[in-house]
Protein backbone atom coordinates (compact mmCIF):
# COMPACT_ATOMS: atom_id res chain seq x y z
CA UNK A 1 0.00 0.00 0.00
CA UNK A 2 1.39 3.36 -1.04
CA UNK A 3 1.54 5.92 1.79
CA UNK A 4 0.69 9.56 1.08
CA UNK A 5 1.43 11.63 4.20
CA UNK A 6 1.61 15.25 5.32
CA UNK A 7 0.56 16.70 1.99
CA UNK A 8 -1.87 19.42 0.88
CA UNK A 9 -4.05 18.89 -2.19
CA UNK A 10 -6.25 21.51 -3.83
CA UNK A 11 -6.15 20.47 -7.49
CA UNK A 12 -9.07 18.98 -9.41
CA UNK A 13 -9.17 15.16 -9.06
CA UNK A 14 -5.92 15.20 -7.10
CA UNK A 15 -5.83 11.43 -6.46
CA UNK A 16 -8.22 10.31 -9.20
CA UNK A 17 -8.29 6.57 -9.87
CA UNK A 18 -5.82 5.68 -7.12
CA UNK A 19 -5.55 2.09 -5.86
CA UNK A 20 -4.26 0.67 -2.57
CA UNK A 21 -3.28 3.92 -0.90
CA UNK A 22 -3.05 5.19 2.68
CA UNK A 23 -3.75 8.91 2.96
CA UNK A 24 -2.51 10.11 6.34
CA UNK A 25 -2.33 13.57 7.94
CA UNK A 26 -3.26 15.26 4.68
CA UNK A 27 -5.34 18.34 3.89
CA UNK A 28 -7.64 18.76 0.91
CA UNK A 29 -7.94 22.52 0.82
CA UNK A 30 -6.47 25.52 -0.96
CA UNK A 31 -6.82 28.28 -3.56
CA UNK A 32 -7.25 26.01 -6.58
CA UNK A 33 -10.57 24.89 -5.02
CA UNK A 34 -10.50 21.60 -6.90
CA UNK A 35 -13.15 18.95 -6.42
CA UNK A 36 -13.47 15.15 -6.69
CA UNK A 37 -10.12 14.48 -5.02
CA UNK A 38 -10.51 10.71 -4.63
CA UNK A 39 -12.99 9.90 -7.38
CA UNK A 40 -13.03 6.40 -8.96
CA UNK A 41 -10.64 4.99 -6.34
CA UNK A 42 -10.46 1.59 -4.66
CA UNK A 43 -8.88 0.16 -1.50
CA UNK A 44 -8.28 3.55 0.09
CA UNK A 45 -7.54 4.24 3.77
CA UNK A 46 -7.76 7.76 5.11
CA UNK A 47 -6.50 8.73 8.58
CA UNK A 48 -6.29 12.05 10.42
CA UNK A 49 -7.08 14.09 7.33
CA UNK A 50 -9.01 17.29 6.61
CA UNK A 51 -11.47 17.81 3.75
CA UNK A 52 -12.63 21.32 2.84
CA UNK A 53 -13.41 20.75 -0.86
CA UNK A 54 -16.40 19.26 -2.69
CA UNK A 55 -17.22 15.68 -3.75
CA UNK A 56 -14.09 13.89 -2.48
CA UNK A 57 -15.33 10.25 -2.54
CA UNK A 58 -17.47 9.43 -5.57
CA UNK A 59 -17.63 5.99 -7.21
CA UNK A 60 -15.16 4.51 -4.70
CA UNK A 61 -14.97 0.84 -3.72
CA UNK A 62 -13.40 -0.24 -0.44
CA UNK A 63 -12.95 2.92 1.62
CA UNK A 64 -11.90 3.38 5.26
CA UNK A 65 -11.99 6.83 6.86
CA UNK A 66 -10.81 7.32 10.45
CA UNK A 67 -10.32 10.29 12.77
CA UNK A 68 -10.93 12.83 10.03
CA UNK A 69 -13.01 15.93 9.34
CA UNK A 70 -15.25 16.96 6.46
CA UNK A 71 -16.29 20.60 6.81
CA UNK A 72 -19.41 22.47 5.70
CA UNK A 73 -17.65 23.19 2.40
CA UNK A 74 -17.12 19.48 1.81
CA UNK A 75 -20.56 18.97 0.28
CA UNK A 76 -21.79 15.68 -1.17
CA UNK A 77 -18.75 13.86 0.21
CA UNK A 78 -19.63 10.21 -0.47
CA UNK A 79 -21.82 9.28 -3.44
CA UNK A 80 -22.19 6.07 -5.47
CA UNK A 81 -19.63 4.25 -3.32
CA UNK A 82 -19.63 0.90 -1.51
CA UNK A 83 -17.91 -1.12 1.20
CA UNK A 84 -17.22 1.85 3.42
CA UNK A 85 -16.13 2.13 7.07
CA UNK A 86 -16.15 5.53 8.79
CA UNK A 87 -14.96 5.93 12.39
CA UNK A 88 -14.61 8.90 14.73
CA UNK A 89 -15.11 11.35 11.89
CA UNK A 90 -17.03 14.60 11.41
CA UNK A 91 -19.30 14.77 8.37
CA UNK A 92 -20.55 18.35 8.32
CA UNK A 93 -21.31 19.03 4.65
CA UNK A 94 -24.74 18.88 3.07
CA UNK A 95 -25.74 15.59 1.39
CA UNK A 96 -22.69 13.84 2.83
CA UNK A 97 -23.82 10.32 1.94
CA UNK A 98 -26.03 9.26 -0.96
CA UNK A 99 -26.60 6.23 -3.21
CA UNK A 100 -24.04 4.20 -1.23
CA UNK A 101 -24.10 0.64 0.11
CA UNK A 102 -22.41 -1.61 2.68
CA UNK A 103 -21.52 1.14 5.14
CA UNK A 104 -20.39 0.96 8.76
CA UNK A 105 -20.26 4.16 10.80
CA UNK A 106 -19.07 4.29 14.42
CA UNK A 107 -18.46 7.24 16.70
CA UNK A 108 -19.23 9.82 14.03
CA UNK A 109 -20.70 13.31 14.24
CA UNK A 110 -23.05 14.11 11.37
CA UNK A 111 -24.36 17.62 10.65
CA UNK A 112 -25.70 17.17 7.14
CA UNK A 113 -29.10 17.97 5.62
CA UNK A 114 -30.35 15.30 3.22
CA UNK A 115 -27.93 12.70 4.55
CA UNK A 116 -28.06 9.07 3.45
CA UNK A 117 -30.61 9.20 0.64
CA UNK A 118 -31.16 5.95 -1.26
CA UNK A 119 -28.44 4.09 0.62
CA UNK A 120 -28.54 0.41 1.59
CA UNK A 121 -27.01 -1.84 4.23
CA UNK A 122 -26.00 0.94 6.61
CA UNK A 123 -24.84 0.08 10.13
CA UNK A 124 -24.54 3.07 12.46
CA UNK A 125 -23.45 2.85 16.09
CA UNK A 126 -22.66 5.43 18.80
CA UNK A 127 -23.23 8.35 16.44
CA UNK A 128 -24.84 11.80 16.66
CA UNK A 129 -26.71 13.32 13.74
CA UNK A 130 -28.41 16.61 12.88
CA UNK A 131 -30.22 16.52 9.57
CA UNK A 132 -33.36 17.15 7.56
CA UNK A 133 -34.77 14.36 5.39
CA UNK A 134 -32.28 12.00 7.06
CA UNK A 135 -31.89 8.60 5.34
CA UNK A 136 -34.81 9.10 2.95
CA UNK A 137 -35.60 6.11 0.69
CA UNK A 138 -32.91 4.02 2.37
CA UNK A 139 -33.12 0.32 3.23
CA UNK A 140 -31.58 -2.32 5.46
CA UNK A 141 -30.44 0.04 8.19
CA UNK A 142 -29.27 -1.16 11.60
CA UNK A 143 -28.80 1.69 14.07
CA UNK A 144 -27.68 1.23 17.68
CA UNK A 145 -27.24 4.07 20.17
CA UNK A 146 -27.77 6.80 17.59
CA UNK A 147 -28.96 10.25 18.65
CA UNK A 148 -30.67 12.17 15.87
CA UNK A 149 -32.26 15.63 15.78
CA UNK A 150 -34.01 17.20 12.79
CA UNK A 151 -37.08 16.98 10.58
CA UNK A 152 -38.60 14.47 8.18
CA UNK A 153 -36.28 11.58 9.00
CA UNK A 154 -36.46 7.99 7.68
CA UNK A 155 -39.17 8.71 5.13
CA UNK A 156 -39.82 5.76 2.79
CA UNK A 157 -37.25 3.69 4.73
CA UNK A 158 -37.65 -0.10 4.54
CA UNK A 159 -36.43 -3.32 6.20
CA UNK A 160 -34.60 -1.67 9.09
CA UNK A 161 -33.95 -2.04 12.83
CA UNK A 162 -33.30 0.77 15.33
CA UNK A 163 -32.22 -0.05 18.90
CA UNK A 164 -31.34 2.06 21.94
CA UNK A 165 -31.75 5.27 19.96
CA UNK A 166 -33.04 8.76 20.74
CA UNK A 167 -34.78 10.56 17.88
CA UNK A 168 -36.07 14.13 18.20
CA UNK A 169 -37.65 14.50 14.80
CA UNK A 170 -41.05 15.40 13.39
CA UNK A 171 -42.67 13.46 10.55
CA UNK A 172 -40.36 10.49 11.14
CA UNK A 173 -40.85 7.14 9.38
CA UNK A 174 -43.54 8.35 6.98
CA UNK A 175 -44.35 5.59 4.48
CA UNK A 176 -41.85 3.32 6.24
CA UNK A 177 -42.16 -0.44 5.71
CA UNK A 178 -40.98 -3.46 7.70
CA UNK A 179 -39.29 -1.54 10.52
CA UNK A 180 -38.56 -2.37 14.18
CA UNK A 181 -37.80 0.36 16.72
CA UNK A 182 -36.74 -1.10 20.05
CA UNK A 183 -35.75 0.35 23.46
CA UNK A 184 -35.77 3.88 22.07
CA UNK A 185 -37.22 7.36 22.60
CA UNK A 186 -38.99 8.90 19.63
CA UNK A 187 -40.05 12.52 20.08
CA UNK A 188 -41.80 14.61 17.46
CA UNK A 189 -45.05 15.48 15.77
CA UNK A 190 -46.94 13.23 13.33
CA UNK A 191 -44.90 10.08 13.84
CA UNK A 192 -44.92 7.38 11.16
CA UNK A 193 -48.01 8.27 9.16
CA UNK A 194 -48.82 5.92 6.28
CA UNK A 195 -46.34 3.30 7.51
CA UNK A 196 -46.76 -0.45 7.04
CA UNK A 197 -45.60 -3.34 9.24
CA UNK A 198 -43.80 -1.13 11.75
CA UNK A 199 -43.25 -2.26 15.35
CA UNK A 200 -42.31 -0.14 18.37
CA UNK A 201 -41.14 -2.26 21.31
CA UNK A 202 -40.27 -0.92 24.78
CA UNK A 203 -40.28 2.62 23.40
CA UNK A 204 -41.27 6.03 24.69
CA UNK A 205 -43.30 7.94 22.10
CA UNK A 206 -43.73 11.69 22.60
CA UNK A 207 -45.74 14.17 20.55
CA UNK A 208 -49.02 15.05 18.91
CA UNK A 209 -50.99 12.97 16.41
CA UNK A 210 -48.75 9.91 16.14
CA UNK A 211 -49.22 6.78 14.08
CA UNK A 212 -52.08 7.64 11.74
CA UNK A 213 -53.13 5.92 8.50
CA UNK A 214 -50.95 2.91 9.34
CA UNK A 215 -51.26 -0.77 8.41
CA UNK A 216 -49.86 -3.67 10.40
CA UNK A 217 -48.72 -1.34 13.21
CA UNK A 218 -47.67 -2.81 16.58
CA UNK A 219 -46.79 -1.22 19.90
CA UNK A 220 -45.39 -3.57 22.53
CA UNK A 221 -44.97 -2.32 26.11
CA UNK A 222 -44.68 1.31 25.02
CA UNK A 223 -45.14 4.61 26.85
CA UNK A 224 -46.97 7.52 25.20
CA UNK A 225 -46.55 11.12 26.32
CA UNK A 226 -48.53 14.09 25.00
CA UNK A 227 -50.03 11.86 22.34
CA UNK A 228 -53.40 13.19 21.24
CA UNK A 229 -55.48 12.08 18.25
CA UNK A 230 -53.41 8.91 18.04
CA UNK A 231 -53.99 6.03 15.61
CA UNK A 232 -56.42 7.85 13.30
CA UNK A 233 -57.53 5.46 10.55
CA UNK A 234 -54.83 2.94 11.53
CA UNK A 235 -54.99 -0.82 11.96
CA UNK A 236 -52.96 -1.36 15.12
CA UNK A 237 -52.19 -3.80 17.92
CA UNK A 238 -51.02 -1.71 20.84
CA UNK A 239 -50.14 -2.49 24.46
CA UNK A 240 -49.56 0.92 26.05
CA UNK A 241 -48.35 1.30 29.64
CA UNK A 242 -49.26 4.98 30.19
CA UNK A 243 -52.44 7.03 29.75
CA UNK A 244 -53.12 8.35 26.25
CA UNK A 245 -54.46 11.88 25.78
CA UNK A 246 -56.85 10.87 22.99
CA UNK A 247 -57.38 8.17 20.38
CA UNK A 248 -59.26 8.87 17.16
CA UNK A 249 -60.99 6.42 14.85
CA UNK A 250 -58.82 3.30 15.01
CA UNK A 251 -60.02 1.06 12.21
CA UNK A 252 -61.75 -2.31 12.45
CA UNK A 253 -59.32 -5.02 13.51
CA UNK A 254 -57.39 -2.77 15.91
CA UNK A 255 -56.74 -3.95 19.48
CA UNK A 256 -55.50 -1.20 21.82
CA UNK A 257 -54.96 -1.50 25.58
CA UNK A 258 -53.96 1.35 27.89
CA UNK A 259 -54.42 2.23 31.59
CA UNK A 260 -56.49 5.29 30.61
CA UNK A 261 -57.62 7.25 27.57
CA UNK A 262 -58.56 10.89 28.05
CA UNK A 263 -60.87 10.94 25.05
CA UNK A 264 -61.94 8.32 22.54
CA UNK A 265 -63.19 9.88 19.33
CA UNK A 266 -65.32 7.86 16.94
CA UNK A 267 -66.86 10.06 14.26
CA UNK A 268 -66.56 7.89 11.16
CA UNK A 269 -68.33 4.63 10.41
CA UNK A 270 -65.08 2.68 9.98
CA UNK A 271 -63.66 3.71 13.38
CA UNK A 272 -64.65 0.53 15.21
CA UNK A 273 -61.32 -0.74 16.54
CA UNK A 274 -61.32 -2.09 20.10
CA UNK A 275 -59.90 0.11 22.86
CA UNK A 276 -59.52 -1.66 26.20
CA UNK A 277 -58.83 0.11 29.50
CA UNK A 278 -56.48 -2.05 31.58
CA UNK A 279 -57.32 -1.07 35.14
CA UNK A 280 -54.89 -1.45 38.02
CA UNK A 281 -56.95 -4.13 39.68
CA UNK A 282 -56.73 -6.19 36.54
CA UNK A 283 -60.35 -5.68 35.51
CA UNK A 284 -60.70 -4.74 31.86
CA UNK A 285 -63.15 -2.15 30.64
CA UNK A 286 -63.93 -1.91 26.94
CA UNK A 287 -64.48 1.58 25.59
CA UNK A 288 -67.49 2.02 23.36
N, C-alpha and C positions, 0 to 999 in steps of 0.2 A: 504494500500500500504506500503510495506516494504521500509524503507529508508536506503540507503547505502551511507555514507558520509565521506569525508576526508580520503579516502583509496587509496592505490597504488596497482595495479594489474599487474603482468607480467607473470602469469602462463598461460598455454594452456587452452583455454575454461574456463576462470575464472568464468564467470557467466552463463555458458551453461544451457539452458532450463529454465531460470528464468521467473517468472510470477509476474505481478503487483508489479514492483519495481520502486523506484525513486533513480537514481544514481546522486549524487550531489557533486561537488567539488572533483572529483576523477581523478586519473591519471592512464592511461593504458600504462605503460612504465617500462623498467627495464631489468636486465641482463638475466632473463630467456627467454626473447624474444618470449613469447608465442603468439599465434594467435587465432582468432575466439572467442574473449572474450564474446560476447553476442549472440552467435549463437543459433538458434531455440528458441528464446524468444518471449514473447507476453506481451502487455500492459506495455511497458517500457518507462519511462521518464528520460531524461538525461539533466542535467543542469550544466553549468560552469565546464565542464570536458575536459580532454586533452587526445588525442589518438595518440600514436606514434608506434602502432603495427598493424599488418596486419589483414584484413578481420573481423573487429569487429561485423558487423551487417549483417549476412547472414540468410536467411529463418526466418526473424522476421515478426511479425504481430502486428500492433498497436504500432508505435514508434514515440516519440516526442524528438527532440534534439534541445536544445536552448543554445545560448551563449557559444558555445564550439569550440574546434579546433581539426582538423584532419590534421596531418602534412604530408610531402612528404613521410614519411615511412609508413604512414597509407594507404597502397594501397588497391584498391578494397574494399572500406569501406562498401558499401551497395549493396548487390546482392540478388535477389530472395525474396525481401521483399515487403510488401504492407501496405497501410494505414499509411503513413509517413508524419510528419510535421517537417520541419527543419527551424529554425529561427536564424538570426544573428550568423551564424556559418561559419567557414573557412573549406572548403573541398579542400585540397591541395595535395592529393595523386592521382596517376594515376588510371583511371577506377573507380572513386569514386561511381558511380551509374550505375547499369546495371540490366536488366531483372526485374525491379521493377514497381509497379503500385500504383495509387491513392496517389500521392505525392504533397505536398504543400511546396514550398520554398520561404521564404521572407527574404530580407536583408542579403543574403549570399554572400560570396566571394569564387568563384570556380576557382582553378588553377589545371586542371585535364585533361590531354589528354584522349581521348576516353571516355568521360563522357556521361552517359545517354543512352547507346546503348539498343535498344529493350525494352524501357520503355513506359508505357502507362498512360494516364490521369495525366499529369504533369502540375501543375500550378506554375509558377515562376514569382515573382514580386519583383521589386527593388533590383535586383541582378547584380553582375558583374561576368563575366566568361572569362577565357583564356583556350583555348582547341584546340585540333585537332580532327577531326571526331566527333564533338560535336553532341549529340542526334541522331546518325545514327540509321535508322530503327525504330524510335520511332513514336508514334501516339497519337492523342488527346492531343496536347500540347496547353496551353494557357499562353503566355508570355506577361507581361506588364512591361514596363520600365526596360528592361534587356539590359545591355551593354555587348556585346560579341566580343572578338578578337581572331582570329585563322584561321585555314584552314579547308576546306572540311566539313563545318557545315551543319546540317539538311539534309544530304543525305538520300534518300528513306523515308523521313518523310511524314506522311499522316494525313489528317483531323485535321488541326491545325490552330490556330489564333495567330498572333503576333501583338501587338499594342504598339505604343510609344517606340519603341526599337531603338538601334543603333548597327548595326552589321558591323564589319570591318573584312571581311572574304571572301577569294577566294573560288570559286567552291561551293558556298552555294546553298542549295535546289535542288541539282541534283536529278532527278527522283522523285521529290516531287509530291504529289497528294492531291488535295482538300485542298488548303492552302490559307489563307488570311493574307496579310501583310499590316498593316494600320498605317498611321501617323508615319512612321519610316524612318531611313536612312540606306541604305544598300550599303556598299562600298566594292568593290573587283572585281577581274577578273572573267569572265566566269560565271556569275550569272545564276543559275536555268536552266541549259541545261537539255533537255529531261523531263521537268516537264509537268504535266497535270492538268488542272483546277486550276491554280494558279492565284490569283488576287493581284495586288499591288494598293493600294488606298491612295492618298495623301502622296506619298513616294518620297524620293530623292534617285535616283539610280546613283551610281558612279562607273565607271570602264569599261575596254575594253570588247568587245564582249559579251554583256549580252543577255540572253533570246533567245537562239538558240535551234532549234529542239523541240519546245514546241507545245502542243496542248491545246486548250481551255484557252489560256493566255489572261489576261485582265490587262490593266493599266488605272487607273482612276485618272485624275488630278495629274499626276506625273511629276517630274523634272528628267532630265537625264543630267549627267555631265561626259564629257570625254568618252562617249559611242560611240564607233565606231563599225562597222560591226554588228550592232544590229539586232536581230530578224531573223537570217539566218535560213531558212527552218522552220519557225514557222507559226502557225495559230494564229493570235493575233488581239484583239480589243484594240487599244491604243489611249488615249487622253493625249498627252504630252504637257506640258506648256513651255518648253524650247527648243532651237535648239538642234538637234541631229547631231553628227559628221558625221555618215554614217549609212545607213540601207542597208542590203544585202539580197536579195532574200526572202522577205516575201511570204509565199505561198498563193495560191488562197483562197479567203474567208477572208483574213486579211483586216482590216480597221484601218489605222493609220493616226492620225492627229498630226501635230506639227507646230510651227511657222516658222521653217526653217529646212532643211536637207542639210548638207554640200555636201553629195554625196549619190546618190541612185544607188546601184549596182544591175543590173539584168543580170546575165550571165548563168542562167539555164532556161529551158523552163517552169518549174513549178513556177518560181518566179514572179507571176502576181498579188500579193496582192496590194490593193489600198493604196497609200500614198498621203494624202491631206495636202497641205500647208495652214494653217489657218492664213491669213494675218491680220495685225492690223486693217485694215479698214473693216474687216469682209467679204472680198471677198475671196472665196476659189479658190485654184489653184491645180488641180490634177497633180501629177507627172507621167510622162510616164514611 
